[in-house]
Amino acid sequence: MWQATGATKVSEVHELGGVPGQPSMGRAHLLRVLDEVDYGMLIVDAQGTILHANHLARHELASGRMLMSYGNMLLGSNAEFTAQLQLAMEAAFRGQRRLALLNKGERELAMTFTPLSHPLEADPPTVLVMLSRQSTCDNLAVRMFARTIGLSPSEEAVLMGLCRGLEIPEIASEHGVASSTIRSQIKTLREKAGSASIRRLLQRINSLPPVVPALRIVMPMPHNAAESIHP
C-alpha cells in the first residue's frame, strides 16, 4: 500500500524524558494519557500498518463506519475512502500535512495526517492520524457541568438538546411538552450557570475540558492488544 524501509514500534519507546532532573514518564502512563484525549489518534507506518490506536480511534475502527483495520492495516470502509487515505498518507510521508474529509450520509469524519519523522533523524517514517473531535454531547464533562451547577434531570436534558443544535420547538417535541416549558427551563438553567444568553452558555460548554467515556474497547490488534486493557 505505502512504501517504506522499516517500521517504528511503539514498544521500542521505554521511557519519555520530561523536565531535566525529574523522573521520566513511563510508556504505560503515556498510553493512558492518550486514551483520555478527545480525538481519535493513530500512529501509522509507511506500509499503512497501525502501530498504535488510542481509545477513541479503536472505537471508530470497531464501528467500521468509515475506517477499518484489516490485517492491522488502516483502510477506509470502501474503495473511495481508502483512496483518500492513501493520497493523504503519501503526502504526509513526503513531509506534507494533509486534511481528508470522509462523508457518508449526514456523517463526516475529518482526519489530519501529520508526519512524525524529522528530516535530520534516522528513524523510520511514521505519521500521526488524528480524527475529528467527538461531539459536545459525547463529552462527559457536559453532564458533570450540569450536575455541578445543580440542574434537574429535565433541565440537563434540555441542555443536551441545545448542545445537539436543536431548536426550542424540536426539544419540546422530543420531550412531549410545550415550547413555553422549554423556554422556562432554559431561563432557569441560564440563571444557574450564570450565563446571560444561550450563546454564552454554549460557549462555556464548548470550552469545557474533555472527558471521554470510561468504557474501553478491546480490539484484536497485535500492536496494542495489551495496552487496550487498563487495570
Secondary structure, DSSP 8 states (H G I E B T S, - for coil): ----S----GGG--EE--STTS--EEHHHHHHHHHTSSEEEEEEETT-BEEEE-HHHHHHHHHTSSEEEETTEEEESSHHHHHHHHHHHHHHTTT--EEEEEEETTEEEEEEEEE---TT--S--EEEEEEEE--GGG-HHHHHHHHHTT--HHHHHHHHHHHTT--HHHHHHHHTS-HHHHHHHHHHHHHHHT-SSHHHHHHHHHTS-----S-------TTTTTTT---
